Amino acid sequence: QIRLVESGGGSVQAGDSLKISCTASTRAFSMYAMAWFRQAPGKDRVFIASINGSGGTTYYTDSVKGRFTISRDNAANTVSLHMNALRPEDSGLYYCAADTRAYTSTYPYTEERSRDRTEYFHWGPGTQVTVSS
């Protein structure tokens, strides 16, 4: 069982920056791709960003490209999301998720696979981000 705990959420003004982080309780952290999803009230949980186990490959949803950066520190079992130029529409509950699929040369890590919410079976409780205009 992988336990994920998010931190760093809060209330900010539009245009501000915020960093949220997720710490995982697993020795195999570097083997897992990680992702951030967001859920606004009354809406589905949507993909925001993902990063492979080594940190060398990242994907972002179009609305955050150029503003958000996902990174990881495998020595600290942590994945972070640096959010700049925040907008009110970025508000929501941000969830960290671990992707425990084994990616290989014949089953590579792709953007399509990283976006698939149904393939993530380990989730944190979420951290709230509220952006006011």
Contacts in CASP RR format, 6 or more apart in sequence:
PFRMAT RR
TARGET T0000
AUTHOR 0000-0000-0000
METHOD contacts of the structure
MODEL  1
QIRLVESGGGSVQAGDSLKISCTASTRAFSMYAMAWFRQAPGKDRVFIAS
INGSGGTTYYTDSVKGRFTISRDNAANTVSLHMNALRPEDSGLYYCAADT
RAYTSTYPYTEERSRDRTEYFHWGPGTQVTVSS
1 122 0 8 1.000
2 24 0 8 1.000
2 25 0 8 1.000
2 26 0 8 1.000
2 32 0 8 1.000
2 98 0 8 1.000
2 100 0 8 1.000
2 122 0 8 1.000
3 24 0 8 1.000
3 25 0 8 1.000
3 26 0 8 1.000
3 124 0 8 1.000
4 22 0 8 1.000
4 23 0 8 1.000
4 24 0 8 1.000
4 25 0 8 1.000
4 96 0 8 1.000
4 97 0 8 1.000
4 98 0 8 1.000
4 122 0 8 1.000
4 123 0 8 1.000
4 124 0 8 1.000
5 22 0 8 1.000
5 23 0 8 1.000
5 25 0 8 1.000
5 124 0 8 1.000
5 125 0 8 1.000
6 20 0 8 1.000
6 21 0 8 1.000
6 22 0 8 1.000
6 94 0 8 1.000
6 95 0 8 1.000
6 96 0 8 1.000
6 124 0 8 1.000
6 125 0 8 1.000
6 126 0 8 1.000
6 127 0 8 1.000
7 20 0 8 1.000
7 21 0 8 1.000
7 22 0 8 1.000
7 23 0 8 1.000
7 127 0 8 1.000
8 18 0 8 1.000
8 19 0 8 1.000
8 20 0 8 1.000
8 21 0 8 1.000
8 127 0 8 1.000
9 18 0 8 1.000
9 20 0 8 1.000
9 94 0 8 1.000
9 127 0 8 1.000
9 128 0 8 1.000
9 129 0 8 1.000
10 18 0 8 1.000
10 127 0 8 1.000
10 128 0 8 1.000
10 129 0 8 1.000
10 130 0 8 1.000
11 130 0 8 1.000
11 131 0 8 1.000
11 132 0 8 1.000
12 18 0 8 1.000
12 86 0 8 1.000
12 129 0 8 1.000
12 130 0 8 1.000
12 131 0 8 1.000
12 132 0 8 1.000
13 86 0 8 1.000
13 131 0 8 1.000
13 132 0 8 1.000
13 133 0 8 1.000
14 86 0 8 1.000
14 87 0 8 1.000
14 88 0 8 1.000
14 131 0 8 1.000
14 132 0 8 1.000
14 133 0 8 1.000
15 84 0 8 1.000
15 85 0 8 1.000
15 86 0 8 1.000
15 87 0 8 1.000
15 131 0 8 1.000
16 86 0 8 1.000
16 131 0 8 1.000
17 82 0 8 1.000
17 83 0 8 1.000
17 84 0 8 1.000
17 85 0 8 1.000
17 86 0 8 1.000
18 83 0 8 1.000
18 86 0 8 1.000
18 129 0 8 1.000
19 80 0 8 1.000
19 81 0 8 1.000
19 82 0 8 1.000
19 83 0 8 1.000
20 36 0 8 1.000
20 80 0 8 1.000
20 81 0 8 1.000
20 83 0 8 1.000
20 94 0 8 1.000
20 127 0 8 1.000
20 129 0 8 1.000
21 78 0 8 1.000
21 79 0 8 1.000
21 80 0 8 1.000
21 81 0 8 1.000
22 34 0 8 1.000
22 36 0 8 1.000
22 78 0 8 1.000
22 79 0 8 1.000
22 80 0 8 1.000
22 96 0 8 1.000
22 124 0 8 1.000
23 76 0 8 1.000
23 77 0 8 1.000
23 78 0 8 1.000
24 32 0 8 1.000
24 34 0 8 1.000
24 77 0 8 1.000
24 78 0 8 1.000
24 79 0 8 1.000
24 96 0 8 1.000
24 98 0 8 1.000
25 77 0 8 1.000
26 32 0 8 1.000
26 77 0 8 1.000
26 98 0 8 1.000
29 74 0 8 1.000
29 77 0 8 1.000
30 53 0 8 1.000
30 54 0 8 1.000
30 74 0 8 1.000
31 53 0 8 1.000
31 100 0 8 1.000
31 102 0 8 1.000
32 53 0 8 1.000
32 98 0 8 1.000
32 99 0 8 1.000
32 100 0 8 1.000
33 50 0 8 1.000
33 51 0 8 1.000
33 52 0 8 1.000
33 53 0 8 1.000
33 98 0 8 1.000
33 99 0 8 1.000
33 101 0 8 1.000
33 103 0 8 1.000
33 109 0 8 1.000
33 114 0 8 1.000
34 50 0 8 1.000
34 51 0 8 1.000
34 53 0 8 1.000
34 70 0 8 1.000
34 72 0 8 1.000
34 79 0 8 1.000
34 96 0 8 1.000
34 97 0 8 1.000
34 98 0 8 1.000
34 99 0 8 1.000
35 47 0 8 1.000
35 48 0 8 1.000
35 49 0 8 1.000
35 50 0 8 1.000
35 51 0 8 1.000
35 96 0 8 1.000
35 97 0 8 1.000
35 99 0 8 1.000
35 114 0 8 1.000
35 120 0 8 1.000
36 48 0 8 1.000
36 49 0 8 1.000
36 50 0 8 1.000
36 70 0 8 1.000
36 79 0 8 1.000
36 81 0 8 1.000
36 94 0 8 1.000
36 95 0 8 1.000
36 96 0 8 1.000
36 97 0 8 1.000
37 45 0 8 1.000
37 46 0 8 1.000
37 47 0 8 1.000
37 48 0 8 1.000
37 94 0 8 1.000
37 95 0 8 1.000
37 97 0 8 1.000
37 117 0 8 1.000
37 120 0 8 1.000
38 45 0 8 1.000
38 46 0 8 1.000
38 48 0 8 1.000
38 90 0 8 1.000
38 92 0 8 1.000
38 93 0 8 1.000
38 94 0 8 1.000
38 95 0 8 1.000
38 129 0 8 1.000
39 45 0 8 1.000
39 46 0 8 1.000
39 92 0 8 1.000
39 93 0 8 1.000
39 95 0 8 1.000
40 91 0 8 1.000
40 92 0 8 1.000
40 93 0 8 1.000
41 92 0 8 1.000
45 95 0 8 1.000
45 117 0 8 1.000
46 61 0 8 1.000
47 61 0 8 1.000
47 114 0 8 1.000
47 115 0 8 1.000
47 117 0 8 1.000
48 60 0 8 1.000
48 61 0 8 1.000
48 64 0 8 1.000
48 68 0 8 1.000
48 81 0 8 1.000
48 94 0 8 1.000
49 58 0 8 1.000
49 59 0 8 1.000
49 60 0 8 1.000
49 61 0 8 1.000
49 64 0 8 1.000
49 68 0 8 1.000
49 70 0 8 1.000
49 81 0 8 1.000
50 58 0 8 1.000
50 59 0 8 1.000
50 70 0 8 1.000
50 99 0 8 1.000
50 111 0 8 1.000
50 114 0 8 1.000
50 115 0 8 1.000
51 57 0 8 1.000
51 58 0 8 1.000
51 59 0 8 1.000
51 70 0 8 1.000
51 71 0 8 1.000
51 72 0 8 1.000
51 79 0 8 1.000
52 58 0 8 1.000
52 103 0 8 1.000
52 109 0 8 1.000
53 72 0 8 1.000
53 74 0 8 1.000
55 71 0 8 1.000
55 72 0 8 1.000
57 109 0 8 1.000
58 69 0 8 1.000
58 70 0 8 1.000
59 111 0 8 1.000
59 114 0 8 1.000
59 115 0 8 1.000
60 66 0 8 1.000
60 68 0 8 1.000
60 70 0 8 1.000
61 115 0 8 1.000
63 89 0 8 1.000
64 83 0 8 1.000
64 90 0 8 1.000
66 84 0 8 1.000
67 83 0 8 1.000
67 84 0 8 1.000
67 85 0 8 1.000
67 86 0 8 1.000
68 81 0 8 1.000
68 82 0 8 1.000
68 83 0 8 1.000
68 84 0 8 1.000
69 81 0 8 1.000
69 82 0 8 1.000
69 84 0 8 1.000
70 79 0 8 1.000
70 80 0 8 1.000
70 81 0 8 1.000
70 82 0 8 1.000
71 79 0 8 1.000
71 80 0 8 1.000
71 82 0 8 1.000
72 78 0 8 1.000
72 79 0 8 1.000
72 80 0 8 1.000
73 79 0 8 1.000
73 80 0 8 1.000
79 96 0 8 1.000
81 94 0 8 1.000
83 90 0 8 1.000
83 129 0 8 1.000
86 129 0 8 1.000
86 131 0 8 1.000
87 131 0 8 1.000
88 131 0 8 1.000
88 132 0 8 1.000
88 133 0 8 1.000
89 131 0 8 1.000
90 129 0 8 1.000
90 131 0 8 1.000
91 129 0 8 1.000
91 130 0 8 1.000
91 131 0 8 1.000
92 128 0 8 1.000
92 129 0 8 1.000
92 130 0 8 1.000
93 126 0 8 1.000
93 127 0 8 1.000
93 128 0 8 1.000
93 129 0 8 1.000
94 126 0 8 1.000
94 127 0 8 1.000
94 128 0 8 1.000
94 129 0 8 1.000
95 123 0 8 1.000
95 124 0 8 1.000
95 125 0 8 1.000
95 126 0 8 1.000
96 123 0 8 1.000
96 124 0 8 1.000
96 126 0 8 1.000
97 117 0 8 1.000
97 120 0 8 1.000
97 122 0 8 1.000
97 123 0 8 1.000
97 124 0 8 1.000
98 120 0 8 1.000
98 121 0 8 1.000
98 122 0 8 1.000
99 114 0 8 1.000
99 119 0 8 1.000
99 120 0 8 1.000
100 121 0 8 1.000
100 122 0 8 1.000
101 107 0 8 1.000
101 113 0 8 1.000
101 119 0 8 1.000
103 109 0 8 1.000
113 119 0 8 1.000
END
